[in-house]
Amino acid sequence: MENRGVVTLVNPNQIYPPIAPYALDVLTTALEAAGFEAHVLDLTFHLDDWKQVLREYFQARRPLLVGVTCRNTDTVYAFEQRPFIDGYKAVIDEIRRLTGAPVITGGVGFSTMPFALVDYFDVDFGVKGPGEKIICDLAEALSEGRPADDIPGLLVNHGSGHVTRVPPPVLSGRTTTALPLPSGAPGHFESRAWQAETERSYARRSGTPYKVDNLRYYRAGGLGSILTKNGCVYRCTQCVEPDAKGTQFARRDVEAVVDEIESLTAQGVYDLHTTDSEFNLSIATSKKLLREIIRRRDSDVSSPLRHLRLWVYCQPAPFDAEFAELLAAAGCAGVNVGADHVRREMLDGWKVTGKGTRYYDFSDTERLTELCHRNGMLTMVEALFGMPGETLETMRDCVDRMMALDATVTGFSLGLRLFPYMDLAISLAEQCDGVRTVPGLQSHNASQPIVLKPLEQCSGPIEYERQFMFDAAGNFRLVCYFSPSLPEAPETVGSPNGIWRASVDFLWDYIPKSEHYRVMLPTISGSSENDNNYADNPFLTSLNRQGYTGAFWAHWRDREAILNGVGPMGELAAEAVR
């Protein structure tokens, strides 16, 4: 196939431990199939010389289009509230200085507030949700000299704070018609399955110039990643994924996924974490995939799949005995379950299907944990405190019942980072109504009460989305929420930048010190040297330096020894030096 031009894909993420930019493998696969040459400029391993890397590349090449992936807008950790988008903007500004090629941005983080970020980054285009179809359509239009303002789903920057989105198609049988949506509509809670490539196996490479180096990421970060489906049909009120990724499952071809897993394990990437919203949702497809892994492992004694260690995200239900047995037989090492709470009145209206009905209770979490342990798999069970209605009583009950599970690790988080199109964020904006604050709205950088406006009161999606990241003066102010019914002083709850210290202290004091080795607890300055936030985490970077692989929580119980360099890997390293 004739080369139709070069599309350059840039990863600006410089947070450690490093996570491979899977999206760029997906986009590279799609672009190459469409006849384009795709180059990846990965700045993760160029903390100090990223400007030089960009300068040398663009001095030698004139790409047709530059794509920049934005995986996270910030740490999404209510007690840190550290933005990343300022760093992304610095990279984008440098790219714009070095090349006249149009720039398009996307990624899951970007998709949580795409209109505001197209405007903030001052880029030409954006994609909300999967980008593989839209970036190919855009590259094709540019290569043929056609305008891009009719490409379905594309966000277009017209300048001066005016960003529009081309209406997506409606797919009905073999016909495609345009949705009757205005170009300024935010497009939240739509199906984005039409945007995803589901038939091909994504090309995963290692050591190839200008491609993602998956083996290097694995050796530096301890995990690879695999996607089996995109989107989510559920509607959990605190979750961004049904909006950012789409409200229908885009299920990938099972054989294509297993081909990809086989390719990665053959390269030496043995620990793979699923990047689905949750692996066990659409459980019939997940079982089919596990059976295919098992079939290939059992039919070929030399199969690299025999080295596979799979790590999966799951919800408490659906999860049956057959599923647990298939996971174990396919090489699953551990299951991370987002149980979130134990109380039915807390989960009602929070952990729900698309129809608004709760889909599990705590007995499902108990069953999952027991099945995993019976089949030799590690477990991490996570709770999220601070949703509306949370009290000292509900928090204490959740701690008691979750600790009784005896999971490998139990994680307790407190507080929630709000993004514009979460159902909870939409509800809080409606309660504020542009004229009042709501108890529990908080930001470390807030200097006055946080008053949100619902979308219909805003001039458009840019204004609506910006208020969750910036204050009126344009300074960073990441909006979070903590239940005002938790055991905090009135002056804390009444302050827009109050810190829920009493709730953190309760958790540290209530759980016996003898049990701290198997829990992750929220931390604030001075509470502990152990921080369970992912970004630039000392424990995680120590794990990677010592050669540990797999989900970081699998090593949490041994963290003190690992940090001191006396764990199994540390002892081997010391012996090698001797």
N, C-alpha and C positions, 0 to 999 in steps of 0.2 A: 504494500500500500504506500502511495506517495506521501511523504512527510508534509503535513499541512501547516507546520509552524511549531514554535516552542512555547509551551505554557510553563511558567516558573511557579513552583509552589513553595511557600516560605513558612517555616515553623519558628515563631518568635518566642516560644516558651522556654524560659531559662530557670524554671523551678526544679529543685532536686528533692528526692530522687527522680531521675528523668523517666518520663513515660513516653513510649514511642508514639509518634503522631499517626495513629492508625488511619485517620481520615485521609492522609496524604497517600497512603498505599491504595486506598479505595479510589481516590480521584485519579491517581496515576494509571490504575488499571483501566478506568473508563476512558481517559484521554488517549491512551495508547490504542485501545480498541477502535477509537474514532479516527485514528490516523495522525494524532498529534504526538510530538515529542514532549515528554513531561520531565522537568528537572526539579529535584527537591533541594532547596537550600535550608539546611537544618542548623539553626543557631543555638540549639541547646548546649552543644559542646564547645561553644565559642563565647563564653561569658565576657571575656576581655577584648576580643578582637572581632566582634560581629560586624562592626562597621567596615573593617578591612575586607572581610569575607564578602559583604554585599558589594563594596566598591570594585573589587577585582572581578567579581562575576559580571556585573552590569557593564563594566568597561569592555568586556570581550563579547557580550551577547546583547541582542535586541529581541526580547521575547514579544510574543503577540499579546500576552496577558500575564498578569501576576496575581496569584491567589495567596491569601494569608489566612491561616487557620487560627481561631481563637477558642481554645478548649475550655478555659475558665475565665470569667470576668474578675474573680477574686478568690480568696481562700474558702468562701462559703462557710466560714467558721465564726459564729456569733461573738466569740470572745477575742477574736483577732481583728477582723474587718480590714483586711489588707487587700487593696485593689491591685490587679495586674494590668488593667487596660492602659494605664499610662505608659508602661513599658512597651506594650504592643504598639501604641501610637508613635513612640519614638522610632521603632523599627519601620513602621509604615511611612513616617515622614522622611526617613532616610531613603527608602525605596523610591518615593515620589521625587526626591531630589536627584536620583541617579538614573531614572528611566522615565520616558514619556508613555510607557505602556499603561493601559488602564489597570486598575487594581480592584479585585473583588475579595470580600471577606466572608467568612462563614465559620461553622463550628458550633458545638452545643452551647458553649457560653455565649457566643455571639447571638445565637438564636433566641436567647431569653429576652433580649432587648434590641432587636436588629435595626429598627428605624433610628433609635438614638445613637447606636454605634456607627452606622453608616455616616451619620451627621458628625459625630465626635471624631471619627478617624479621618473624615473628609475623603472618602474613597468613592470610586465611581459606581460600584455595584455591591450587592450583598445577596446572600442566600440564607433563608430560614429553613432549617431542617437539612435532610440529605442533599448534598450538592452535586452528585456525580452526573445527573442528567442535565441540570441547568448549566453547569460550567462547560459541558461539551457543546450545548446549544449556543452559548455565548461565544466560545472560541470559534465555532463554525461561522457565526455571523461576522465576527471580526475578520476572519481569514478571507471571507467573501466580500468584505466591504459593505455589509448590510447593517442597518440600525438594529439596536438591541432592545428597543422599547416595546417589542411585542413578544418577548420570550416569556412564556408562562412561569410565574413564580419568582421572577427576578426583581430584586429591589434596585431602583434606579435613583441616583442622587442628581437632582436638578440644580443643586446649589442654594445658598441663602436659606438653609433650613427646610428645604422642600424635598422630601424623599417619598417616592411612590413605589408600589409593588404591582407588577403586572398580574392580573387575575389568573389563578391557576385553572387548569382544564377540569371539566367534568368528564370522567370516563364512563361510558355506557356502551357495553358491547364493543363494537369496533368503531364507534363514532366518538369524536371529541368536540365538545362545545365549551365556550367560555362561561365561567360562572358570572352571574349578574352582580358582581361586587365592584364598588368604587375602587379606584387605584390607590386611594389612601387608606383603605381598610387594613387593619393590622394582621388579619389572617390567622387569628389565634384559634386553637382547637379545631384544626382541619386535619383531614387525612393527608399524609405526605408520602404515602406508599408509592405513588406514581413517580416520585423524585428519586427513588432508590434503585440501584442495580442489584437484582436478586438472583440472577441466573449464573453469572460468572464466578469463578474462584478468584479472589483478589490476589494479585501478585505480591508476595512478601519476600523481600530480598535481604541479603546481608553482605556488606562489603562491596557493593556496587556503587561507583561514583554517581553522585547526584540522585540517589534513591535513599529511602529510609533504611538505616542500618539496624535491622531488628536484633541481630545477635549482639551488637554493641550495647543497645539499650537493655537487653536482657542481662548482660554481664554487669552493667552499671546500676540497674534498677530492680533486678530480680524477678520480673514478670513480663510475659508477653500478653497479647490480648487477642480475642477472637469474638466476632459478632455473628450471631445466628439469626437475629431478626431485628428490625428497626421499629420504633414506635411503641405505643402502649394503649390498649383499649380501656384501661382502668382510669380512675379520676381521683386519685388521692389528693386531698386538698392542699398538701404542702409540697407537691411535686411539680417540677417544671417539664418533665419529659413528655407527657401527652401533648402539650403545646409545642415544645421545641422540636420533638421528633415526629409528632403526628399521632392521631387518635385511632389509627388502625395498624395492625401488625403487617409489616412488609417482611414476610418469611423468606429467608434465603434458601436456595436449593441445597438439600442436605448433603448430597455428594460433593458439591462445590465447597461447602464448609469443611468437610472432612479432608478433602484434597488440600485445603489451605492449612489445616492443622498438621497434616502429614508433612507438608513442605516445611513448616516452622520447626517441627521436631527433628526433621532430617538436618536442619541447619544448626541444631543444638539448643534451640529455644524450647525447653521442656516444660516450664511452668506457664500455663496459659489461663488467664482470667477472662470470663465471659463479660462482654460489655453491653449485653442486652439490658433493657430496663430491669427485667428480672428473668432469669433463665427458665423458671418453671411455669411462667404464664404462657399459655398455648402449650400445655404440657405434652399433648400428643406428638407435636412436632419435635419437642425436645427429646422425648423417648425414642423417636425414630432416628434422630441424630446419634444418640448414645448407642443404639443397636448397630449402626453403621460403623462407629468407632470399634466396637467390640468385635464385629465380624471381621474387620480388617486386621485387628490385633491377633485374633485367634487363627486366622487363615495363613498368616505369614510370620514365621518365627523371627525373621529379620526386620520386621516392620518398625520404623522409628516411633510409631504410635505406642509401642511397648514402653517407651521412656516418658510418655505423657503424664504430667501431673496437672489435673484440671482443678480450677478454683471457681466457684460459681456464686453469684448473687441469687437469692431466692426470697419469695414471700412465704409466710407460714403455710399457705394453701394456694393451689393444690399441691399435695406432696404425699404420695402413698408408698407402700412397701416396695412395689415394683420399681418405682422411680428411684428410690434409694439404692436398691440392688443394682440397677443399671448404671447409676452414677459410680458406684464403687467398682463395678466390673470394667468401666471405661477408663478408670484411672483417676477418679476424682479424689483429691486429697482433703478438700475442705469446703464447707458450705457457710456462707455469710448470709444470715437471715435477718431481714428488716422487720422484726416483730413490732417495734415502735412502742407498744404498751401492752398492759394486761387487762385493763378495765374496759368493759364493753361500752360504758357511757362515754369514755374517752375516744374509743375507736369509731363509734357511730358518727357518721357524717365526715369522717376523716380518712379512714382507709376503706375506700369504697370502689365499687364497679362504676362503669359508665352510667348506670341507672341510679347511682346514689345509695346502693345498699352495701352494708359491711360484708366482707367476703371471708372473714376468719375470726376466730376468737383465740384465747390463750391456749386452749386445749390443742389447737393445731400446732402452736409453737412447741408445746411439750412433746407432741407426737413426732414432729420433725427432728427434734434434738435426740430423742430416743432412737429413732430409725438410723440417724447418721452414726451415732456411737455404736449401735449394733453392727453396722457395716464398716466400721473402722475409719470413719471420716471425722476430721476435726470440725468444730463448729464455733462460729462467733455469732452471738445473738445481740442485737442492738435495740436500745430503747431511745426514744426522743422525748425529752421533757420540755415543758414550757408552752405547749399548745393551749388554745383557749380552754378554760375550765380546769387546768392543772392546779392542784393544791398540794399542800404538804402531805395530806392523807393519801392522795392518789399516787404521789411520787414514792412515798414509803412503801405502799402496797406493791408497786411495780418492782422496786428493788428487792423486796422479800421474795416474791414469786419467781423473778428472773434468776436471782442468785441460787435458788433451790434447784434450778435446772442442771446445774453443774456443767454448763457449756465450757468448752476449752477457754474461751474468753467471753466476757460480757461487757458490752460497751454502753455507757450512759452519756448521752449528749444533752445539752441544755441550750435552748434558744434556737431561733430559726431565722436564717437570712431570707428576706422577702424578695421575690422577683415579680415583675409586673403582671404576668398572666397566670400565676398560681391562683387557684380559687380562693385561698385565704387572703392573698394580697388584694384581689379584686373586691372581696367582702370588706376588708379593712378600709380600702379607699372609699367605698360606698358609705361606710359608717362615718368616716371623716367628713365626707361631702364637701371638701374644700374649705370648710369653715372651722373645724374643731380637730383636736387630736384625739386619739383613742389610747386609753391606758395600756401600756405594754409596748407601744412603739418606741424604739430606742436606736440610737446610733452613737458610737464613741465620739464622733465629730460634731454632733448636734449642739448648736448654741441656743436654739429656741425650739419650742414644741414642734413635733413633726406632724404636719397637716397634709394629707394626701388628697388628690383630686381624682374622682372616677374618670374614666376615659371620655365619657360624653361631655364632661365639663372642660376638657382640654382642647387645645387648638388642633391636636392630632396625635398620632402615636409617639412622635418624638417627645413632646412635652410630657405625655403620660409616662413613658418609660424612663425618662431622665430623672424623675423625682425619686426613683428607687436607688439611684447611684450618686446623684449630685444635689446640692442645696441650691437655693435661688441664685447665689452668687457664682455658681459654677464650680464650687469646691467639692471634693469627694465627701459624701455622707451616705454610707451604706446602711440601708434601713433594715432593722431586725425586729423580731417580736419575741417577748417573754411574757408568759401569763402573769397578770398583775395580782393573781390570787396566791402566788407562791409566798413563802415566808420572808418577805422583804419589808423594810421600813417604808412608811408612806413617802418620805422624802426621796427614796430611791425610785419607787414607782412613779412618782410625780415629776422626776427629772428626765428630760429627753436623752441625757447621756448617762443615766444611772446604770450601775453595774450590779447584777444580781449575785452579789457575793455571798449573801446568807444562804442561798440555795446551793451554791457550790460547796460552801463549808459544811452544810448539812450532809451532802453526799459523802464527803471525805470523812466526816466524823461518824456517820451512821453505819457505814460498812466497816466491819472490824479490820484493823490493820493487817491481821493475819490473812485476810482475804484479798488484800490490795494487789497481790501478785497476779490475780486472774481477772482483774477488771480494768477497763479504761474509763477514766473519769474526766469531766471537763476541768480545765485548768485556767487560772488567771495568774497574773504576776505574783510570785511568791508562794503559790499553793503547792507546787511540786516541780521537780526537775524533769518529770516525765510529761510530755506533751503529746496528745493523740491527734493533733492536726498534721496533715500529710506534708504540707509545703515546708521544705527546708528543715525537716524534723531531725534532730541529732541522733535519735535511736535508729531511724530508718537509714540515714546516711552511714551510720556505723555498721548496720547490717550489710549494706552493699559493699562497703570497703572490705569486710571480712569474708565476702563470698557467699553469704546466705541467699537463697532464692525462695520463691513462693510468696504467698500473701504475708504481709508483715505481721499481722495479728497472730499467725501461727507460731511466731517466736516471742510473743509478748511476755509469756510467763518467765522466759529466760533473759529478760532485757537487762537486768543488772549485771549479770555475768558477761553479756555480749558487749555492753557499753564499756566494761572494764577490760575487754579483750581476752576473757578467760572462758568463753563458751567453747563448744566443740571446734568451730572454725578458727577461733582465736588461738586455741591451743595448737592446732595444726600449723598456723602461721608462725607461732613462736618457735615450734619445733623446727620448722624449715629454716628460720634465721639461725638457730643454734647449729 
